[in-house]
Amino acid sequence: MSLHVLSSLMSSSAPHLSTTSTKWDARLWGILLTVSLVVGLDALDVSMVGVALPSIQADLGLSTSTLQWVVSGYVLTYGGLLLLGGRTADLLGRRRVFLVAVAVFAVTSLLGGLVDDGGLLIATRLLKGVSAAFTAPAALSIITTTFAEGPARNKALGIFAVFGASGYSAGLVFSGLLTEVGWRWTFFLPFPVALIALVAAFRVLPKEGRPERTGGYDFPGAVTGVGAMLLLVYTVVEAPEVGWGASRTLLQFAAAAVLLGAFLAIERRSSHPLIRLGILRSGPLARANLGAAVFFGGYLGFQFLVMQYLQSVLGWSAMETALGFLPAALIVAFGSPRMEPLIERFGTTVTIAGGVVAHLVAYVLFLALDRDAPYLVGTLPSMVLLGVGFMLAFASFNIQGTAGIPDHEQGLAGGLLNTSLQVGGAIGLAVVTAVLTANAEGATGSRALLNGFDPALYVVAGMALIGLVIAVSGLRSGRRPAAEPKPVEDREYAYAAD
């Protein structure tokens, strides 16, 4: 469930809104609901595309490895450019970046429904990911700087998550209906929603003064970081066909490693890096980022597998497939607003661990149960557990990944978290696709899917197990309140958080 979140604005002459109260006036509600609509739009777009994938593949004649780029192309550019998007919001202002990026999102949605070539469709998805990378940082930073850390921010982030779940739920229903008419309509629908978000943002977001220009853009860091991730995913997806030991595969892995090394070197030496590497000294922040990457990577791989299985193997219609996933989204939508007391009582480490366990059991059940059995006993148990897992873990990842971080680095913390979600999702999907392709054994169509389905699902379960190890590693620190940042050597900071 692609519930996307994230940057921060440096000081400006505009008045700074911040509240510790959980009772808000119309102005605060307007700001929160407007930026929350964006995460709902993103989730709407992702869920609709997932259900439409088999129809897109059949109509445009795409291979399985090419088809996954309709999803991973979006999440990679989204995740890879988030920190640049956050930096742009720092320099140009949250409101300005938010408005322009939402407008680009609307245009690329329209173009995605008009193209008639697989390569062009993937290109529109790449561009849409770029626009989301600039929208999402401004959205989360507006929340984290408007609502003070504690109950007010937790409540706001809970509502933010509800919009994501509701958007995902709506996307499933609409995708089922629209794909029956034609998959192109699943690309057209986000266009008017984006226009609504654009008009609302223009009216309710407070105008900003000119931000202080305290530095420049880290374009070399952005290029090498995104290049490394794109090349890594491309190599993993193509390796089963080219050969894991082929010289081309090995050279591409080496090139990806060189680009990643260059990115880290640039970040160490840049006066205005995309990632201040010292922030990773925060144990809770590091666990939140690693855990979120594995958590979403496993889910995105599972969704890709199961949506194709239900339609291509079991013969479900697009509408039946959408409704099959709907219980998970509804559980998140109705349960997320009630998570704040649970998180306050047990802490984010415990709730994240609970969410990961729910997903692990869901994947194991789908392996163990008769998938050809009636929905109530074959598929529904896994869907319920998926919903419970997201309900427990998603808001907790956001709280854990930003707790104890000062306002001037909320954009960095939020951007880093969402980067981990999207890049982890893309890499997880690439690995699952590679395993699926490698086990096809020369078959095509539904037979190829059947040959590789169980091995790929074992990989998904393995990702959940890794996520559980990451989550429980934080239990030894116990539950402690977020502390103020303390300066340490070389302008770095140490943070204490749950």
Order of alpha helices (4+ residues) and beta strands (2+ residues): alpha-alpha-alpha-alpha-alpha-alpha-alpha-alpha-alpha-alpha-alpha-alpha-alpha-alpha-alpha-alpha-alpha-alpha-beta-beta
